[in-house]
Amino acid sequence: MATTQHVIIGNGIAGISAAEVLRAGDPDSAITIIGDESETPYCRPMISLVLEGALGPERLPIRGTDYYQQFGITPVLGRRVTAVDTSRREVHINGARPVIYDKLLIASGADPRPVKAEGRDLDNIFYLRHQAHVRGMLAVMPDARKALVLGGGLVGFKAAYGLLRRGIQVTMLIRSGYPLSMQADAEAGRMVLTELRAHGLEVRVGAEVTAFEGGPAVRAAVLSDGSRLACDLVVIGKGVLPSLAFVRRDQIAVDLGIVVDRHMRTTAPDVYAAGDVAEGMDLARGTRWVNAIWPEAVAQGRLAGTNMAGREVAGEGSLGRNVIRIFGLDIMTGGIVDPPADDDGFTVVSALDPRRRTYRKLVFQKNRLVGMVMVNAIEQGGVLLGLIQSRMPVRLPAETLLANGFNYKQLLME
Ligand SMILES: Cc1cc2nc3c(=O)[nH]c(=O)nc-3n(C[C@H](O)[C@H](O)[C@H](O)COP(=O)(O)OP(=O)(O)OC[C@H]3O[C@@H](n4cnc5c(N)ncnc54)[C@H](O)[C@@H]3O)c2cc1C
């Protein structure tokens, strides 16, 4: 019998998680991984620790240098996939011959959301997604005095924090009214804003860049209110978009991400997708959603690998969640954090204690917990996330779940 040719696009955590499960479940198959970064697999969320100087780059790899050999994988690294043709089962690669697949996994992750501002291509304007971006920033850092960080999400904050720790004056520019608007709600956002400013970050909300000035390196940014901000280093951290420019939409269904079913199958035969590029069922929303977080990329990669190896296993769906420390604030969020105010299908309970700087908010849809925001009182966060994930009906009063000291035993005894 001919050997099955498994091809994986993407050398990130979703791709390698799939490859490892695939190797265990289908020992005789051929596995090829194509990735445009040339490093061995590394921990992407930790690249900001290299930026801030807390870790050396040698601490980032999550697999050894003999990884591909050990798992019998053919790596094609430093090469970009330019097209996939599902009718011919071909993957086209920049500067190399097309690769033929029997089964294909698209695990190409996400690209930073670009900014449409004049002067975007000036030197010293970076994204924070790849190790190479951090290397670029470190190279120009000795001459940098004033940095501008665009975006107030997780990546924007990590960039700002890293630069601040390096002694650089940082201004964060946030288009929405408060930081972490994708992860948290306005109340938590206000607490974060106060905290950022208290720790020496200048934060401007409700503004964006319309143009960069300088040459060859950036010297200033022009803002939407007409003002100019001097800067010699810029980091764009305005969220991500699934990386799928090579996907033909007449062959593979795409919404925001590549549409997948509970087996991580796309709409094309023998083509799967996993990780930041995939859009599957969201456990809190009950609709499709892209949950671009590390633990979901691991779980989805494994699920895709299991199914590619021939074991039909269906996943339950994914859940967006984050735990992040912003100076003195511990924040944990999950699911739907800000339901539409005019939708009476949701019930929200919250408790804010400005003196102790704690905040808790729970979002219910009928008798199910579907979302949470917790600031500086995150002890029961794991149990609450478990409740959202399980979609279990909750019979306890909402206020009981919200109270400090709520515990798992109370749930078992309800
Ligand atoms: C600075 C930073 C901090 C983060 N912090 C957290 C955190 O605290 N918690 C958390 O849960 N998540 C965090 N994340 C998100 C997390 O890193 C991602 O969810 C995760 O890496 C997704 O894994 P993936 O394998 O789907 O995609 P990726 O890790 O993006 O891997 C995809 C790979 O495919 C490659 N690729 C893309 N297109 C092509 C192509 N055409 N041809 C060949 N190769 C291609 C990419 O270059 C990349 O190497 C953070 C991300 C960043 C950047």
Ligand as a Chemical Component Dictionary entry (heavy atoms), coordinates in Angstrom:
data_LIG
# 
_chem_comp.id                   LIG 
_chem_comp.type                 NON-POLYMER 
_chem_comp.pdbx_formal_charge   0 
_chem_comp.three_letter_code    LIG 
# 
loop_
_chem_comp_atom.comp_id 
_chem_comp_atom.atom_id 
_chem_comp_atom.alt_atom_id 
_chem_comp_atom.type_symbol 
_chem_comp_atom.charge 
_chem_comp_atom.model_Cartn_x 
_chem_comp_atom.model_Cartn_y 
_chem_comp_atom.model_Cartn_z 
_chem_comp_atom.pdbx_ordinal 
LIG C1  C1  C 0 3.689  38.583 21.476 1  
LIG C2  C2  C 0 2.618  37.538 21.573 2  
LIG C3  C3  C 0 2.122  37.212 22.822 3  
LIG C4  C4  C 0 1.120  36.238 22.941 4  
LIG N1  N1  N 0 0.685  35.929 24.184 5  
LIG C5  C5  C 0 -0.228 34.946 24.331 6  
LIG C6  C6  C 0 -0.672 34.559 25.612 7  
LIG O1  O1  O 0 -0.259 35.142 26.638 8  
LIG N2  N2  N 0 -1.586 33.548 25.722 9  
LIG C7  C7  C 0 -2.072 32.903 24.615 10 
LIG O2  O2  O 0 -2.884 31.987 24.758 11 
LIG N3  N3  N 0 -1.669 33.260 23.370 12 
LIG C8  C8  C 0 -0.770 34.257 23.195 13 
LIG N4  N4  N 0 -0.349 34.597 21.940 14 
LIG C9  C9  C 0 -0.993 33.942 20.776 15 
LIG C10 C10 C 0 -0.341 32.591 20.462 16 
LIG O3  O3  O 0 1.022  32.766 20.264 17 
LIG C11 C11 C 0 -1.017 32.014 19.214 18 
LIG O4  O4  O 0 -2.374 31.785 19.506 19 
LIG C12 C12 C 0 -0.368 30.709 18.763 20 
LIG O5  O5  O 0 0.998  30.886 18.493 21 
LIG C13 C13 C 0 -1.083 30.172 17.522 22 
LIG O6  O6  O 0 -0.421 29.042 17.060 23 
LIG P1  P1  P 0 -0.547 28.590 15.523 24 
LIG O7  O7  O 0 0.306  27.393 15.393 25 
LIG O8  O8  O 0 -1.977 28.534 15.141 26 
LIG O9  O9  O 0 0.054  29.810 14.685 27 
LIG P2  P2  P 0 1.522  30.419 14.665 28 
LIG O10 O10 O 0 2.157  30.315 15.994 29 
LIG O11 O11 O 0 1.368  31.783 14.068 30 
LIG O12 O12 O 0 2.318  29.504 13.647 31 
LIG C14 C14 C 0 2.022  29.501 12.261 32 
LIG C15 C15 C 0 3.297  29.398 11.466 33 
LIG O13 O13 O 0 2.962  29.314 10.073 34 
LIG C16 C16 C 0 3.791  30.205 9.346  35 
LIG N5  N5  N 0 3.135  30.601 8.090  36 
LIG C17 C17 C 0 2.129  31.485 7.927  37 
LIG N6  N6  N 0 1.808  31.596 6.623  38 
LIG C18 C18 C 0 2.650  30.749 5.964  39 
LIG C19 C19 C 0 2.827  30.445 4.589  40 
LIG N7  N7  N 0 2.093  30.999 3.628  41 
LIG N8  N8  N 0 3.798  29.555 4.244  42 
LIG C20 C20 C 0 4.574  28.963 5.204  43 
LIG N9  N9  N 0 4.449  29.235 6.528  44 
LIG C21 C21 C 0 3.493  30.117 6.900  45 
LIG C22 C22 C 0 3.978  31.366 10.313 46 
LIG O14 O14 O 0 5.076  32.181 9.968  47 
LIG C23 C23 C 0 4.200  30.615 11.620 48 
LIG O15 O15 O 0 5.536  30.206 11.750 49 
LIG C24 C24 C 0 0.623  35.572 21.777 50 
LIG C25 C25 C 0 1.122  35.919 20.536 51 
LIG C26 C26 C 0 2.110  36.883 20.425 52 
LIG C27 C27 C 0 2.644  37.222 19.060 53 
# 
loop_
_chem_comp_bond.comp_id 
_chem_comp_bond.atom_id_1 
_chem_comp_bond.atom_id_2 
_chem_comp_bond.value_order 
_chem_comp_bond.pdbx_ordinal 
LIG C1  C2  SING 1  
LIG C2  C3  SING 2  
LIG C2  C26 DOUB 3  
LIG C3  C4  DOUB 4  
LIG C4  N1  SING 5  
LIG C4  C24 SING 6  
LIG N1  C5  DOUB 7  
LIG C5  C6  SING 8  
LIG C5  C8  SING 9  
LIG C6  O1  DOUB 10 
LIG C6  N2  SING 11 
LIG N2  C7  SING 12 
LIG C7  O2  DOUB 13 
LIG C7  N3  SING 14 
LIG N3  C8  DOUB 15 
LIG C8  N4  SING 16 
LIG N4  C9  SING 17 
LIG N4  C24 SING 18 
LIG C9  C10 SING 19 
LIG C10 O3  SING 20 
LIG C10 C11 SING 21 
LIG C11 O4  SING 22 
LIG C11 C12 SING 23 
LIG C12 O5  SING 24 
LIG C12 C13 SING 25 
LIG C13 O6  SING 26 
LIG O6  P1  SING 27 
LIG P1  O7  DOUB 28 
LIG P1  O8  SING 29 
LIG P1  O9  SING 30 
LIG O9  P2  SING 31 
LIG P2  O10 DOUB 32 
LIG P2  O11 SING 33 
LIG P2  O12 SING 34 
LIG O12 C14 SING 35 
LIG C14 C15 SING 36 
LIG C15 O13 SING 37 
LIG C15 C23 SING 38 
LIG O13 C16 SING 39 
LIG C16 N5  SING 40 
LIG C16 C22 SING 41 
LIG N5  C17 SING 42 
LIG N5  C21 SING 43 
LIG C17 N6  DOUB 44 
LIG N6  C18 SING 45 
LIG C18 C19 SING 46 
LIG C18 C21 DOUB 47 
LIG C19 N7  SING 48 
LIG C19 N8  DOUB 49 
LIG N8  C20 SING 50 
LIG C20 N9  DOUB 51 
LIG N9  C21 SING 52 
LIG C22 O14 SING 53 
LIG C22 C23 SING 54 
LIG C23 O15 SING 55 
LIG C24 C25 DOUB 56 
LIG C25 C26 SING 57 
LIG C26 C27 SING 58 
# 
